[in-house]
Amino acid sequence: MGNPKRVVRAFMPAKSTAAGLVLLPFTAGMILLLEKIEHPLVDDAEGREMTNEEVLSLLFILTRPVKESNALMNQGPEAFSDAVVEFAGTICVRDLRPIGKAIKEHFGAAMETAAQPGDAPEKKASPATDPA
């Protein structure tokens, strides 16, 4: 007997896509990369709209292994920026708005079950006691 589909989906969510590109699951490593470049997705108290450059740098990070983006960032901001510009050359302008929407949904789904600072730890169920 196989696993129920809902259990499989809980541990292996459907792949998200943006402009035909598969978005990798958000990881703690990706969050660290976004913090490193002070990306507004993780570092914007004002909640402003992202610029095209910010959307494309986020899409760049979400479509490749953390190790690759981190290596580019370690070469300096120009190396990362140049790679994002080259990547942007493959994206049609008409896809920018749908990409931004897809990324917001992808991030929202990832954060839906993430623990937040200040969350109370889950209480362990105590074993039933026998009153006898």
N, CA, C and O atoms as a GROMACS GRO file, in nm:
protein
  528
    1MET      N    1   0.084  -0.117   0.000
    1MET     CA    2   0.000   0.000   0.000
    1MET      C    3   0.090   0.124   0.000
    1MET      O    4   0.181   0.135   0.081
    2GLY      N    5   0.063   0.217  -0.091
    2GLY     CA    6   0.144   0.338  -0.104
    2GLY      C    7   0.105   0.445  -0.004
    2GLY      O    8   0.002   0.435   0.062
    3ASN      N    9   0.188   0.548   0.006
    3ASN     CA   10   0.159   0.662   0.093
    3ASN      C   11   0.044   0.743   0.036
    3ASN      O   12   0.034   0.759  -0.086
    4PRO      N   13  -0.044   0.794   0.122
    4PRO     CA   14  -0.148   0.883   0.072
    4PRO      C   15  -0.085   1.006   0.008
    4PRO      O   16   0.018   1.055   0.055
    5LYS      N   17  -0.148   1.058  -0.098
    5LYS     CA   18  -0.093   1.173  -0.170
    5LYS      C   19  -0.075   1.293  -0.079
    5LYS      O   20   0.022   1.368  -0.095
    6ARG      N   21  -0.166   1.315   0.015
    6ARG     CA   22  -0.155   1.434   0.100
    6ARG      C   23  -0.030   1.428   0.189
    6ARG      O   24   0.030   1.530   0.218
    7VAL      N   25   0.007   1.307   0.232
    7VAL     CA   26   0.128   1.293   0.314
    7VAL      C   27   0.251   1.322   0.228
    7VAL      O   28   0.343   1.391   0.272
    8VAL      N   29   0.252   1.269   0.108
    8VAL     CA   30   0.364   1.293   0.017
    8VAL      C   31   0.377   1.443  -0.011
    8VAL      O   32   0.487   1.497  -0.009
    9ARG      N   33   0.263   1.511  -0.038
    9ARG     CA   34   0.267   1.655  -0.067
    9ARG      C   35   0.318   1.735   0.053
    9ARG      O   36   0.384   1.837   0.035
   10ALA      N   37   0.289   1.690   0.175
   10ALA     CA   38   0.334   1.762   0.293
   10ALA      C   39   0.486   1.761   0.303
   10ALA      O   40   0.547   1.859   0.347
   11PHE      N   41   0.547   1.652   0.263
   11PHE     CA   42   0.693   1.642   0.272
   11PHE      C   43   0.765   1.677   0.143
   11PHE      O   44   0.883   1.711   0.143
   12MET      N   45   0.693   1.668   0.032
   12MET     CA   46   0.750   1.699  -0.099
   12MET      C   47   0.650   1.786  -0.174
   12MET      O   48   0.577   1.737  -0.260
   13PRO      N   49   0.645   1.917  -0.141
   13PRO     CA   50   0.546   2.004  -0.204
   13PRO      C   51   0.566   2.012  -0.355
   13PRO      O   52   0.675   1.989  -0.407
   14ALA      N   53   0.457   2.046  -0.424
   14ALA     CA   54   0.464   2.062  -0.568
   14ALA      C   55   0.566   2.170  -0.602
   14ALA      O   56   0.584   2.266  -0.527
   15LYS      N   57   0.632   2.155  -0.714
   15LYS     CA   58   0.732   2.252  -0.756
   15LYS      C   59   0.664   2.382  -0.797
   15LYS      O   60   0.564   2.381  -0.869
   16SER      N   61   0.719   2.491  -0.752
   16SER     CA   62   0.672   2.623  -0.794
   16SER      C   63   0.752   2.664  -0.915
   16SER      O   64   0.869   2.629  -0.929
   17THR      N   65   0.687   2.740  -1.003
   17THR     CA   66   0.757   2.789  -1.121
   17THR      C   67   0.729   2.938  -1.141
   17THR      O   68   0.628   2.990  -1.094
   18ALA      N   69   0.818   3.003  -1.209
   18ALA     CA   70   0.803   3.144  -1.247
   18ALA      C   71   0.867   3.159  -1.384
   18ALA      O   72   0.985   3.129  -1.402
   19ALA      N   73   0.789   3.205  -1.480
   19ALA     CA   74   0.837   3.223  -1.618
   19ALA      C   75   0.900   3.094  -1.671
   19ALA      O   76   0.998   3.098  -1.745
   20GLY      N   77   0.842   2.981  -1.633
   20GLY     CA   78   0.891   2.853  -1.681
   20GLY      C   79   1.013   2.801  -1.606
   20GLY      O   80   1.062   2.692  -1.638
   21LEU      N   81   1.063   2.875  -1.509
   21LEU     CA   82   1.178   2.832  -1.430
   21LEU      C   83   1.131   2.768  -1.300
   21LEU      O   84   1.039   2.819  -1.235
   22VAL      N   85   1.192   2.658  -1.262
   22VAL     CA   86   1.157   2.592  -1.137
   22VAL      C   87   1.221   2.666  -1.021
   22VAL      O   88   1.342   2.689  -1.020
   23LEU      N   89   1.138   2.704  -0.923
   23LEU     CA   90   1.188   2.771  -0.803
   23LEU      C   91   1.224   2.664  -0.701
   23LEU      O   92   1.142   2.580  -0.666
   24LEU      N   93   1.347   2.668  -0.654
   24LEU     CA   94   1.390   2.574  -0.551
   24LEU      C   95   1.319   2.609  -0.420
   24LEU      O   96   1.282   2.724  -0.398
   25PRO      N   97   1.301   2.511  -0.333
   25PRO     CA   98   1.241   2.542  -0.203
   25PRO      C   99   1.325   2.645  -0.127
   25PRO      O  100   1.448   2.642  -0.133
   26PHE      N  101   1.258   2.736  -0.056
   26PHE     CA  102   1.331   2.832   0.027
   26PHE      C  103   1.404   2.756   0.134
   26PHE      O  104   1.348   2.669   0.200
   27THR      N  105   1.530   2.788   0.152
   27THR     CA  106   1.612   2.725   0.256
   27THR      C  107   1.671   2.834   0.345
   27THR      O  108   1.671   2.952   0.310
   28ALA      N  109   1.721   2.792   0.459
   28ALA     CA  110   1.788   2.886   0.548
   28ALA      C  111   1.909   2.948   0.478
   28ALA      O  112   1.941   3.065   0.500
   29GLY      N  113   1.975   2.870   0.394
   29GLY     CA  114   2.089   2.923   0.318
   29GLY      C  115   2.048   3.036   0.225
   29GLY      O  116   2.120   3.134   0.210
   30MET      N  117   1.932   3.022   0.163
   30MET     CA  118   1.882   3.129   0.074
   30MET      C  119   1.851   3.254   0.154
   30MET      O  120   1.879   3.366   0.110
   31ILE      N  121   1.792   3.236   0.271
   31ILE     CA  122   1.762   3.351   0.357
   31ILE      C  123   1.892   3.423   0.394
   31ILE      O  124   1.898   3.546   0.392
   32LEU      N  125   1.997   3.347   0.426
   32LEU     CA  126   2.126   3.408   0.459
   32LEU      C  127   2.183   3.485   0.339
   32LEU      O  128   2.238   3.594   0.356
   33LEU      N  129   2.170   3.429   0.219
   33LEU     CA  130   2.216   3.500   0.100
   33LEU      C  131   2.139   3.630   0.081
   33LEU      O  132   2.198   3.734   0.050
   34LEU      N  133   2.007   3.626   0.100
   34LEU     CA  134   1.926   3.746   0.085
   34LEU      C  135   1.962   3.850   0.191
   34LEU      O  136   1.963   3.970   0.162
   35GLU      N  137   1.992   3.805   0.311
   35GLU     CA  138   2.036   3.899   0.415
   35GLU      C  139   2.170   3.960   0.377
   35GLU      O  140   2.195   4.079   0.401
   36LYS      N  141   2.257   3.880   0.317
   36LYS     CA  142   2.390   3.928   0.278
   36LYS      C  143   2.380   4.044   0.178
   36LYS      O  144   2.460   4.137   0.183
   37ILE      N  145   2.282   4.038   0.088
   37ILE     CA  146   2.267   4.146  -0.010
   37ILE      C  147   2.160   4.247   0.034
   37ILE      O  148   2.119   4.333  -0.044
   38GLU      N  149   2.115   4.236   0.158
   38GLU     CA  150   2.014   4.325   0.215
   38GLU      C  151   1.891   4.334   0.125
   38GLU      O  152   1.842   4.443   0.095
   39HIS      N  153   1.845   4.218   0.083
   39HIS     CA  154   1.729   4.210  -0.007
   39HIS      C  155   1.602   4.248   0.070
   39HIS      O  156   1.586   4.207   0.185
   40PRO      N  157   1.512   4.325   0.008
   40PRO     CA  158   1.392   4.370   0.080
   40PRO      C  159   1.297   4.258   0.121
   40PRO      O  160   1.213   4.279   0.208
   41LEU      N  161   1.309   4.141   0.062
   41LEU     CA  162   1.222   4.031   0.103
   41LEU      C  163   1.247   3.995   0.249
   41LEU      O  164   1.155   3.953   0.320
   42VAL      N  165   1.370   4.010   0.294
   42VAL     CA  166   1.405   3.975   0.432
   42VAL      C  167   1.452   4.096   0.514
   42VAL      O  168   1.471   4.085   0.635
   43ASP      N  169   1.471   4.210   0.448
   43ASP     CA  170   1.531   4.324   0.517
   43ASP      C  171   1.461   4.455   0.479
   43ASP      O  172   1.527   4.553   0.445
   44ASP      N  173   1.326   4.457   0.486
   44ASP     CA  174   1.253   4.577   0.448
   44ASP      C  175   1.137   4.600   0.543
   44ASP      O  176   1.032   4.537   0.530
   45ALA      N  177   1.156   4.688   0.637
   45ALA     CA  178   1.052   4.716   0.735
   45ALA      C  179   0.936   4.794   0.673
   45ALA      O  180   0.824   4.790   0.725
   46GLU      N  181   0.961   4.862   0.562
   46GLU     CA  182   0.857   4.944   0.499
   46GLU      C  183   0.761   4.863   0.414
   46GLU      O  184   0.650   4.909   0.386
   47GLY      N  185   0.800   4.744   0.371
   47GLY     CA  186   0.714   4.661   0.288
   47GLY      C  187   0.691   4.716   0.149
   47GLY      O  188   0.584   4.694   0.090
   48ARG      N  189   0.788   4.788   0.094
   48ARG     CA  190   0.773   4.850  -0.038
   48ARG      C  191   0.780   4.744  -0.148
   48ARG      O  192   0.822   4.630  -0.125
   49GLU      N  193   0.738   4.783  -0.266
   49GLU     CA  194   0.747   4.695  -0.382
   49GLU      C  195   0.894   4.677  -0.421
   49GLU      O  196   0.974   4.769  -0.409
   50MET      N  197   0.928   4.557  -0.466
   50MET     CA  198   1.065   4.531  -0.509
   50MET      C  199   1.089   4.593  -0.647
   50MET      O  200   0.999   4.600  -0.730
   51THR      N  201   1.212   4.637  -0.668
   51THR     CA  202   1.252   4.686  -0.800
   51THR      C  203   1.271   4.565  -0.892
   51THR      O  204   1.278   4.452  -0.846
   52ASN      N  205   1.279   4.590  -1.022
   52ASN     CA  206   1.305   4.481  -1.116
   52ASN      C  207   1.436   4.410  -1.084
   52ASN      O  208   1.445   4.287  -1.092
   53GLU      N  209   1.537   4.487  -1.048
   53GLU     CA  210   1.666   4.427  -1.013
   53GLU      C  211   1.652   4.335  -0.891
   53GLU      O  212   1.711   4.227  -0.887
   54GLU      N  213   1.574   4.377  -0.794
   54GLU     CA  214   1.555   4.295  -0.673
   54GLU      C  215   1.477   4.168  -0.704
   54GLU      O  216   1.507   4.061  -0.650
   55VAL      N  217   1.376   4.180  -0.790
   55VAL     CA  218   1.299   4.061  -0.830
   55VAL      C  219   1.390   3.963  -0.904
   55VAL      O  220   1.387   3.843  -0.878
   56LEU      N  221   1.470   4.015  -0.995
   56LEU     CA  222   1.557   3.928  -1.074
   56LEU      C  223   1.670   3.867  -0.992
   56LEU      O  224   1.708   3.752  -1.015
   57SER      N  225   1.725   3.941  -0.896
   57SER     CA  226   1.829   3.883  -0.811
   57SER      C  227   1.769   3.773  -0.724
   57SER      O  228   1.833   3.671  -0.698
   58LEU      N  229   1.645   3.793  -0.678
   58LEU     CA  230   1.577   3.690  -0.600
   58LEU      C  231   1.549   3.568  -0.686
   58LEU      O  232   1.571   3.455  -0.642
   59LEU      N  233   1.502   3.589  -0.807
   59LEU     CA  234   1.476   3.478  -0.899
   59LEU      C  235   1.606   3.402  -0.928
   59LEU      O  236   1.606   3.279  -0.935
   60PHE      N  237   1.714   3.475  -0.946
   60PHE     CA  238   1.845   3.413  -0.969
   60PHE      C  239   1.880   3.320  -0.854
   60PHE      O  240   1.920   3.205  -0.876
   61ILE      N  241   1.865   3.368  -0.731
   61ILE     CA  242   1.897   3.288  -0.612
   61ILE      C  243   1.806   3.166  -0.601
   61ILE      O  244   1.850   3.058  -0.564
   62LEU      N  245   1.678   3.185  -0.634
   62LEU     CA  246   1.580   3.077  -0.619
   62LEU      C  247   1.590   2.968  -0.726
   62LEU      O  248   1.525   2.864  -0.715
   63THR      N  249   1.670   2.992  -0.828
   63THR     CA  250   1.676   2.895  -0.938
   63THR      C  251   1.811   2.823  -0.948
   63THR      O  252   1.839   2.755  -1.046
   64ARG      N  253   1.892   2.838  -0.846
   64ARG     CA  254   2.021   2.768  -0.848
   64ARG      C  255   2.063   2.731  -0.706
   64ARG      O  256   2.013   2.787  -0.609
   65PRO      N  257   2.156   2.636  -0.695
   65PRO     CA  258   2.202   2.596  -0.562
   65PRO      C  259   2.263   2.713  -0.484
   65PRO      O  260   2.326   2.801  -0.543
   66VAL      N  261   2.245   2.713  -0.354
   66VAL     CA  262   2.300   2.817  -0.266
   66VAL      C  263   2.450   2.831  -0.287
   66VAL      O  264   2.504   2.942  -0.288
   67LYS      N  265   2.517   2.720  -0.303
   67LYS     CA  266   2.663   2.720  -0.319
   67LYS      C  267   2.706   2.808  -0.437
   67LYS      O  268   2.806   2.880  -0.429
   68GLU      N  269   2.631   2.801  -0.547
   68GLU     CA  270   2.666   2.880  -0.666
   68GLU      C  271   2.649   3.030  -0.642
   68GLU      O  272   2.738   3.109  -0.674
   69SER      N  273   2.536   3.069  -0.584
   69SER     CA  274   2.513   3.212  -0.557
   69SER      C  275   2.612   3.263  -0.453
   69SER      O  276   2.663   3.374  -0.466
   70ASN      N  277   2.639   3.182  -0.352
   70ASN     CA  278   2.733   3.224  -0.247
   70ASN      C  279   2.873   3.244  -0.304
   70ASN      O  280   2.942   3.339  -0.268
   71ALA      N  281   2.914   3.155  -0.394
   71ALA     CA  282   3.047   3.168  -0.455
   71ALA      C  283   3.057   3.299  -0.533
   71ALA      O  284   3.159   3.367  -0.528
   72LEU      N  285   2.950   3.333  -0.606
   72LEU     CA  286   2.950   3.459  -0.681
   72LEU      C  287   2.956   3.578  -0.587
   72LEU      O  288   3.030   3.673  -0.612
   73MET      N  289   2.880   3.574  -0.479
   73MET     CA  290   2.881   3.685  -0.383
   73MET      C  291   3.017   3.700  -0.319
   73MET      O  292   3.061   3.812  -0.292
   74ASN      N  293   3.084   3.588  -0.294
   74ASN     CA  294   3.217   3.593  -0.232
   74ASN      C  295   3.321   3.652  -0.326
   74ASN      O  296   3.427   3.696  -0.281
   75GLN      N  297   3.294   3.652  -0.456
   75GLN     CA  298   3.384   3.714  -0.554
   75GLN      C  299   3.367   3.866  -0.554
   75GLN      O  300   3.449   3.939  -0.610
   76GLY      N  301   3.260   3.912  -0.492
   76GLY     CA  302   3.234   4.056  -0.485
   76GLY      C  303   3.100   4.090  -0.545
   76GLY      O  304   3.045   4.013  -0.624
   77PRO      N  305   3.047   4.206  -0.507
   77PRO     CA  306   2.914   4.245  -0.555
   77PRO      C  307   2.905   4.255  -0.707
   77PRO      O  308   2.800   4.227  -0.764
   78GLU      N  309   3.014   4.294  -0.772
   78GLU     CA  310   3.010   4.307  -0.918
   78GLU      C  311   2.993   4.171  -0.986
   78GLU      O  312   2.921   4.161  -1.086
   79ALA      N  313   3.057   4.067  -0.934
   79ALA     CA  314   3.045   3.934  -0.994
   79ALA      C  315   2.902   3.884  -0.983
   79ALA      O  316   2.848   3.829  -1.079
   80PHE      N  317   2.840   3.904  -0.867
   80PHE     CA  318   2.701   3.861  -0.850
   80PHE      C  319   2.610   3.943  -0.939
   80PHE      O  320   2.523   3.888  -1.008
   81SER      N  321   2.628   4.073  -0.939
   81SER     CA  322   2.546   4.162  -1.020
   81SER      C  323   2.558   4.129  -1.169
   81SER      O  324   2.458   4.126  -1.240
   82ASP      N  325   2.680   4.104  -1.216
   82ASP     CA  326   2.702   4.068  -1.356
   82ASP      C  327   2.628   3.938  -1.392
   82ASP      O  328   2.568   3.928  -1.498
   83ALA      N  329   2.634   3.840  -1.302
   83ALA     CA  330   2.565   3.713  -1.327
   83ALA      C  331   2.413   3.734  -1.333
   83ALA      O  332   2.345   3.672  -1.414
   84VAL      N  333   2.361   3.820  -1.246
   84VAL     CA  334   2.217   3.848  -1.247
   84VAL      C  335   2.178   3.918  -1.377
   84VAL      O  336   2.074   3.887  -1.435
   85VAL      N  337   2.260   4.012  -1.422
   85VAL     CA  338   2.230   4.083  -1.548
   85VAL      C  339   2.230   3.986  -1.666
   85VAL      O  340   2.141   3.991  -1.751
   86GLU      N  341   2.329   3.896  -1.670
   86GLU     CA  342   2.332   3.797  -1.777
   86GLU      C  343   2.209   3.707  -1.771
   86GLU      O  344   2.150   3.675  -1.874
   87PHE      N  345   2.171   3.666  -1.652
   87PHE     CA  346   2.051   3.585  -1.632
   87PHE      C  347   1.927   3.662  -1.676
   87PHE      O  348   1.839   3.606  -1.740
   88ALA      N  349   1.921   3.790  -1.642
   88ALA     CA  350   1.807   3.874  -1.677
   88ALA      C  351   1.789   3.884  -1.828
   88ALA      O  352   1.678   3.906  -1.877
   89GLY      N  353   1.897   3.868  -1.900
   89GLY     CA  354   1.890   3.870  -2.046
   89GLY      C  355   1.806   3.757  -2.104
   89GLY      O  356   1.770   3.760  -2.222
   90THR      N  357   1.775   3.657  -2.022
   90THR     CA  358   1.695   3.543  -2.067
   90THR      C  359   1.548   3.558  -2.028
   90THR      O  360   1.465   3.474  -2.064
   91ILE      N  361   1.514   3.666  -1.955
   91ILE     CA  362   1.378   3.685  -1.903
   91ILE      C  363   1.306   3.793  -1.984
   91ILE      O  364   1.359   3.903  -2.001
   92CYS      N  365   1.187   3.763  -2.033
   92CYS     CA  366   1.107   3.862  -2.106
   92CYS      C  367   1.047   3.962  -2.009
   92CYS      O  368   1.006   3.926  -1.899
   93VAL      N  369   1.043   4.088  -2.050
   93VAL     CA  370   0.988   4.195  -1.966
   93VAL      C  371   0.844   4.165  -1.927
   93VAL      O  372   0.804   4.192  -1.814
   94ARG      N  373   0.766   4.109  -2.018
   94ARG     CA  374   0.626   4.080  -1.987
   94ARG      C  375   0.610   3.980  -1.872
   94ARG      O  376   0.503   3.968  -1.813
   95ASP      N  377   0.718   3.907  -1.840
   95ASP     CA  378   0.712   3.807  -1.734
   95ASP      C  379   0.747   3.862  -1.596
   95ASP      O  380   0.731   3.792  -1.496
   96LEU      N  381   0.793   3.987  -1.588
   96LEU     CA  382   0.839   4.041  -1.460
   96LEU      C  383   0.728   4.043  -1.354
   96LEU      O  384   0.751   3.999  -1.241
   97ARG      N  385   0.611   4.093  -1.388
   97ARG     CA  386   0.502   4.100  -1.290
   97ARG      C  387   0.458   3.961  -1.245
   97ARG      O  388   0.446   3.938  -1.125
   98PRO      N  389   0.434   3.867  -1.339
   98PRO     CA  390   0.398   3.732  -1.296
   98PRO      C  391   0.508   3.664  -1.214
   98PRO      O  392   0.479   3.585  -1.124
   99ILE      N  393   0.634   3.695  -1.245
   99ILE     CA  394   0.745   3.639  -1.166
   99ILE      C  395   0.737   3.689  -1.023
   99ILE      O  396   0.749   3.611  -0.928
  100GLY      N  397   0.717   3.821  -1.007
  100GLY     CA  398   0.706   3.877  -0.872
  100GLY      C  399   0.593   3.813  -0.793
  100GLY      O  400   0.609   3.782  -0.676
  101LYS      N  401   0.479   3.794  -0.858
  101LYS     CA  402   0.364   3.732  -0.792
  101LYS      C  403   0.394   3.587  -0.754
  101LYS      O  404   0.363   3.544  -0.643
  102ALA      N  405   0.455   3.512  -0.846
  102ALA     CA  406   0.488   3.372  -0.819
  102ALA      C  407   0.586   3.360  -0.702
  102ALA      O  408   0.575   3.269  -0.620
  103ILE      N  409   0.683   3.452  -0.696
  103ILE     CA  410   0.782   3.448  -0.588
  103ILE      C  411   0.715   3.480  -0.454
  103ILE      O  412   0.745   3.414  -0.354
  104LYS      N  413   0.627   3.578  -0.451
  104LYS     CA  414   0.558   3.611  -0.326
  104LYS      C  415   0.477   3.493  -0.276
  104LYS      O  416   0.476   3.464  -0.157
  105GLU      N  417   0.408   3.425  -0.366
  105GLU     CA  418   0.330   3.306  -0.328
  105GLU      C  419   0.422   3.195  -0.279
  105GLU      O  420   0.392   3.127  -0.181
  106HIS      N  421   0.535   3.177  -0.347
  106HIS     CA  422   0.632   3.075  -0.310
  106HIS      C  423   0.688   3.102  -0.170
  106HIS      O  424   0.700   3.011  -0.088
  107PHE      N  425   0.723   3.228  -0.144
  107PHE     CA  426   0.776   3.267  -0.014
  107PHE      C  427   0.668   3.251   0.095
  107PHE      O  428   0.695   3.200   0.203
  108GLY      N  429   0.547   3.295   0.064
  108GLY     CA  430   0.437   3.283   0.160
  108GLY      C  431   0.411   3.138   0.198
  108GLY      O  432   0.389   3.108   0.316
  109ALA      N  433   0.414   3.049   0.100
  109ALA     CA  434   0.393   2.907   0.128
  109ALA      C  435   0.506   2.851   0.214
  109ALA      O  436   0.483   2.769   0.302
  110ALA      N  437   0.628   2.896   0.188
  110ALA     CA  438   0.742   2.849   0.266
  110ALA      C  439   0.735   2.897   0.411
  110ALA      O  440   0.770   2.823   0.503
  111MET      N  441   0.690   3.019   0.431
  111MET     CA  442   0.687   3.077   0.565
  111MET      C  443   0.563   3.035   0.645
  111MET      O  444   0.558   3.054   0.766
  112GLU      N  445   0.465   2.978   0.576
  112GLU     CA  446   0.340   2.939   0.641
  112GLU      C  447   0.362   2.846   0.760
  112GLU      O  448   0.293   2.858   0.861
  113THR      N  449   0.456   2.756   0.747
  113THR     CA  450   0.480   2.659   0.853
  113THR      C  451   0.610   2.684   0.930
  113THR      O  452   0.645   2.608   1.019
  114ALA      N  453   0.680   2.790   0.894
  114ALA     CA  454   0.807   2.820   0.962
  114ALA      C  455   0.781   2.879   1.100
  114ALA      O  456   0.689   2.959   1.118
  115ALA      N  457   0.862   2.839   1.196
  115ALA     CA  458   0.853   2.896   1.330
  115ALA      C  459   0.901   3.041   1.325
  115ALA      O  460   0.998   3.073   1.256
  116GLN      N  461   0.834   3.127   1.396
  116GLN     CA  462   0.868   3.267   1.400
  116GLN      C  463   0.922   3.303   1.539
  116GLN      O  464   0.886   3.237   1.637
  117PRO      N  465   1.007   3.405   1.549
  117PRO     CA  466   1.055   3.446   1.681
  117PRO      C  467   0.936   3.477   1.771
  117PRO      O  468   0.841   3.544   1.731
  118GLY      N  469   0.942   3.427   1.893
  118GLY     CA  470   0.835   3.452   1.988
  118GLY      C  471   0.729   3.344   1.990
  118GLY      O  472   0.643   3.344   2.078
  119ASP      N  473   0.733   3.251   1.893
  119ASP     CA  474   0.636   3.142   1.894
  119ASP      C  475   0.662   3.055   2.017
  119ASP      O  476   0.776   3.025   2.051
  120ALA      N  477   0.554   3.015   2.082
  120ALA     CA  478   0.567   2.926   2.197
  120ALA      C  479   0.602   2.787   2.145
  120ALA      O  480   0.547   2.743   2.044
  121PRO      N  481   0.692   2.718   2.214
  121PRO     CA  482   0.724   2.581   2.171
  121PRO      C  483   0.601   2.492   2.188
  121PRO      O  484   0.518   2.513   2.276
  122GLU      N  485   0.592   2.393   2.100
  122GLU     CA  486   0.480   2.300   2.111
  122GLU      C  487   0.494   2.221   2.239
  122GLU      O  488   0.603   2.178   2.277
  123LYS      N  489   0.380   2.202   2.306
  123LYS     CA  490   0.380   2.124   2.429
  123LYS      C  491   0.376   1.977   2.394
  123LYS      O  492   0.304   1.935   2.303
  124LYS      N  493   0.455   1.899   2.467
  124LYS     CA  494   0.454   1.755   2.447
  124LYS      C  495   0.332   1.698   2.514
  124LYS      O  496   0.294   1.739   2.624
  125ALA      N  497   0.271   1.604   2.447
  125ALA     CA  498   0.155   1.538   2.506
  125ALA      C  499   0.202   1.451   2.621
  125ALA      O  500   0.299   1.376   2.608
  126SER      N  501   0.133   1.461   2.734
  126SER     CA  502   0.172   1.379   2.846
  126SER      C  503   0.102   1.245   2.835
  126SER      O  504  -0.012   1.238   2.790
  127PRO      N  505   0.168   1.138   2.876
  127PRO     CA  506   0.106   1.007   2.866
  127PRO      C  507  -0.018   1.001   2.957
  127PRO      O  508  -0.023   1.062   3.064
  128ALA      N  509  -0.114   0.927   2.912
  128ALA     CA  510  -0.236   0.912   2.993
  128ALA      C  511  -0.201   0.841   3.122
  128ALA      O  512  -0.123   0.746   3.123
  129THR      N  513  -0.259   0.888   3.231
  129THR     CA  514  -0.232   0.824   3.360
  129THR      C  515  -0.350   0.737   3.398
  129THR      O  516  -0.466   0.768   3.367
  130ASP      N  517  -0.320   0.632   3.464
  130ASP     CA  518  -0.424   0.538   3.507
  130ASP      C  519  -0.466   0.577   3.648
  130ASP      O  520  -0.386   0.568   3.741
  131PRO      N  521  -0.593   0.621   3.666
  131PRO     CA  522  -0.637   0.667   3.798
  131PRO      C  523  -0.643   0.556   3.902
  131PRO      O  524  -0.662   0.585   4.020
  132ALA      N  525  -0.629   0.434   3.863
  132ALA     CA  526  -0.644   0.322   3.958
  132ALA      C  527  -0.530   0.306   4.048
  132ALA      O  528  -0.529   0.216   4.133
   0.00000   0.00000   0.00000
